Amino acid sequence: MANYCLVHGGWHGGWVWKRVARSLREEGHDVYTPTMTGHSYAGMVISGVADLISERIAALIYLDAWVPEDGDSIFTLKTMNKQEP
């Protein structure tokens, strides 16, 4: 089976993944749903983590999230209006 780490978006917590996590666990997967303090921008967070440990990650799935390219920050994405999450 697979390991999943589901990262919430801004103004939410790990609880937002309750139903999805339960379904994945029922299928035998290990699921982690951390709650981050402050406003999280999950797309930025998972992109940074993937950059550090890419050899351990099979795939990233962005759901209503910022998808940064090399050198992007939330500031550049918002001010340059490159995309909306």
C-alpha atoms as one frame of an Amber mdcrd trajectory, in Angstrom:
protein
   0.000   0.000   0.000   0.962   3.665  -0.202   1.694   6.459   2.248  -0.250
   9.714   1.892   0.389  13.076   3.518  -2.613  15.347   2.945  -1.811  19.025
   3.538  -4.663  21.456   4.110  -5.007  24.886   2.557  -5.318  28.263   4.281
  -7.743  28.702   7.176  -8.211  24.944   7.570  -6.645  22.110   9.506  -5.935
  18.423   9.061  -9.571  17.768   9.963 -10.628  18.908   6.480  -9.335  15.565
   5.122 -11.344  13.390   7.561 -13.525  11.599   4.976 -10.765  11.209   2.402
  -8.345   9.903   5.045 -10.890   7.405   6.332 -11.517   6.051   2.818  -7.797
   5.680   2.120  -7.179   4.000   5.483 -10.027   1.545   4.824  -8.129   0.541
   1.676  -5.044  -0.157   3.798  -3.016   3.003   3.155  -1.125   4.993   5.787
  -2.510   8.537   5.868  -1.132  11.591   7.661  -3.136  14.815   7.997  -0.998
  17.364   9.867  -2.435  20.672  11.018  -0.112  23.592  10.394  -0.281  26.776
  12.444  -0.978  30.077  10.702  -2.142  30.300   7.064  -0.838  27.421   4.974
  -0.489  27.550   1.259  -0.381  23.832   0.704   0.835  24.005  -2.885   3.828
  26.028  -1.803   4.487  23.731   1.158   4.348  20.462  -0.772   6.442  21.920
  -3.592   9.162  22.876  -1.111   9.112  19.468   0.546   9.196  17.700  -2.816
  12.213  19.792  -3.775  14.055  18.501  -0.708  13.104  14.796  -0.855  11.990
  14.194  -4.441  13.460  10.673  -4.442  10.911   9.665  -1.764   7.809  11.117
  -3.460   5.983   9.358  -6.277   3.485  12.119  -7.074   2.097  15.457  -5.961
  -1.557  16.317  -6.369  -2.543  19.973  -6.230  -6.195  20.572  -5.314  -7.235
  24.215  -5.576  -3.675  25.250  -4.746  -0.836  27.446  -5.933   1.505  25.547
  -8.275   4.836  27.368  -8.143   7.602  27.183 -10.685  11.295  27.548  -9.785
  11.870  30.902  -8.115   8.196  31.667  -7.433   6.856  32.821  -4.101   3.322
  33.595  -2.943   4.180  37.263  -3.408   5.251  36.850  -7.041   2.310  34.586
  -7.859  -0.210  37.030  -6.372   1.321  40.275  -7.598   2.157  39.016 -11.069
  -1.318  37.439 -11.251   0.265  34.318 -12.734  -2.528  32.122 -11.456  -5.307
  31.854  -8.949  -5.509  28.865  -6.626
